[in-house]
Amino acid sequence: MESGAGKHWTEEEVKALLSVWSEKNIRKQLHGTLRNKGIFIYIAKRLQELGVCRDWKQCRAKYKNLKYEYRTVKYAHNSGDVTKTMKFFHDLDAILRYEPVTQLAAEENGRCSATETQLNTSPTADNTQ
């Protein structure tokens, strides 16, 4: 597969990224790691083995975009709007369902503090799609 900067990700490339991302050790390393260049270099090498030629920056950008889109759709579903969808929602839901999310909680003195919560911790509360 010929891919370069600025080229759109094909469905096969996204599936390959999701398959690498879904591995337990990759998910563990990505969660809560701010300096994650090394992880994405590893992911890019793994993708090359699968025939996907993307550099670590492209992998990180796609990871962030997929995660953002997933959270947008998930929030819409939780708010009752089941019309909002995305192509790989079910795959991402399986990967991200139990990932703790840092949220800001208002304290009594008006400041905010970061707290960790879980996305959809109920295994029976799948999708209403």
C-alpha positions as CSV (number, residue, x, y, z in Angstrom):
1,M,0.0,0.0,0.0
2,E,1.4,3.3,-1.1
3,S,0.7,6.0,1.5
4,G,2.3,9.3,2.2
5,A,1.8,12.5,4.1
6,G,-1.6,14.1,3.4
7,K,-3.1,10.9,2.0
8,H,-6.3,9.6,3.5
9,W,-6.2,6.4,5.5
10,T,-7.8,3.5,3.7
11,E,-10.3,1.2,5.5
12,E,-7.6,-1.5,5.5
13,E,-5.1,0.8,7.1
14,V,-7.5,1.9,9.8
15,K,-8.3,-1.8,10.5
16,A,-4.6,-2.6,10.8
17,L,-4.1,0.4,13.2
18,L,-7.1,-0.8,15.3
19,S,-5.7,-4.4,15.4
20,V,-2.4,-3.1,16.8
21,W,-4.1,-0.6,19.1
22,S,-6.3,-3.3,20.5
23,E,-3.4,-5.3,21.9
24,K,-3.4,-5.2,25.6
25,N,0.3,-4.1,26.0
26,I,-0.2,-1.3,23.5
27,R,-3.4,-0.1,25.3
28,K,-1.6,-0.2,28.6
29,Q,1.3,1.9,27.3
30,L,-0.9,4.4,25.6
31,H,-3.1,5.0,28.6
32,G,-1.8,7.9,30.7
33,T,1.4,8.3,28.8
34,L,2.0,11.8,27.7
35,R,5.4,11.4,26.0
36,N,4.4,8.5,23.7
37,K,6.6,9.0,20.6
38,G,8.3,5.7,21.3
39,I,5.0,3.9,21.4
40,F,3.9,5.3,18.1
41,I,7.3,4.5,16.5
42,Y,6.6,0.9,17.6
43,I,3.1,1.0,16.2
44,A,4.4,2.4,12.9
45,K,6.9,-0.5,12.7
46,R,4.1,-3.0,13.4
47,L,1.9,-1.5,10.8
48,Q,4.8,-1.7,8.3
49,E,4.9,-5.5,9.0
50,L,1.2,-5.5,8.0
51,G,1.9,-3.6,4.8
52,V,0.8,-0.1,6.0
53,C,3.5,2.6,5.4
54,R,2.7,5.3,7.8
55,D,5.2,7.2,10.0
56,W,4.7,7.6,13.8
57,K,3.3,11.2,13.5
58,Q,0.6,10.0,11.1
59,C,-0.2,7.1,13.4
60,R,-0.5,9.4,16.4
61,A,-2.7,11.9,14.5
62,K,-5.0,9.1,13.3
63,Y,-5.1,7.7,16.9
64,K,-6.1,11.1,18.3
65,N,-8.7,11.7,15.6
66,L,-10.3,8.3,16.0
67,K,-10.4,8.8,19.8
68,Y,-11.9,12.2,19.5
69,E,-14.6,11.1,17.0
70,Y,-15.4,8.1,19.2
71,R,-15.9,10.2,22.3
72,T,-18.1,12.7,20.3
73,V,-20.3,9.8,19.1
74,K,-20.3,8.2,22.6
75,Y,-21.3,11.5,24.2
76,A,-24.1,11.9,21.7
77,H,-25.4,8.3,22.3
78,N,-25.3,8.9,26.1
79,S,-27.3,12.1,25.5
80,G,-29.9,10.2,23.6
81,D,-28.8,11.1,20.1
82,V,-28.4,7.7,18.4
83,T,-28.3,9.3,14.9
84,K,-24.6,10.2,15.2
85,T,-22.4,7.4,14.0
86,M,-18.9,6.6,12.8
87,K,-17.5,3.7,10.8
88,F,-15.3,2.0,13.4
89,F,-17.4,2.8,16.5
90,H,-17.9,-0.8,17.7
91,D,-14.2,-1.6,17.3
92,L,-13.2,1.6,19.2
93,D,-15.8,0.9,21.8
94,A,-14.3,-2.5,22.5
95,I,-10.8,-0.9,22.8
96,L,-11.8,2.3,24.8
97,R,-14.8,1.1,26.8
98,Y,-13.0,0.6,30.1
99,E,-10.2,3.2,29.6
100,P,-10.2,5.7,32.5
101,V,-10.9,9.3,31.4
102,T,-9.7,12.3,33.3
103,Q,-12.5,14.7,34.0
104,L,-12.5,18.1,35.7
105,A,-14.5,18.2,38.9
106,A,-15.5,21.5,40.5
107,E,-14.4,21.8,44.1
108,E,-16.0,23.9,46.8
109,N,-13.5,26.8,46.4
110,G,-14.3,27.2,42.7
111,R,-11.2,25.4,41.4
112,C,-11.2,22.3,39.3
113,S,-9.4,19.1,40.0
114,A,-8.8,16.2,37.7
115,T,-10.5,13.0,38.6
116,E,-10.5,9.6,36.8
117,T,-13.7,8.0,35.8
118,Q,-14.5,5.1,33.6
119,L,-16.3,5.2,30.3
120,N,-19.4,3.0,30.3
121,T,-18.3,0.5,32.9
122,S,-21.4,-1.6,32.5
123,P,-20.7,-4.6,30.2
124,T,-24.4,-4.8,29.4
125,A,-24.8,-1.2,28.4
126,D,-23.4,-1.7,24.9
127,N,-24.6,0.5,22.1
128,T,-28.1,1.7,21.4
129,Q,-27.1,2.0,17.7
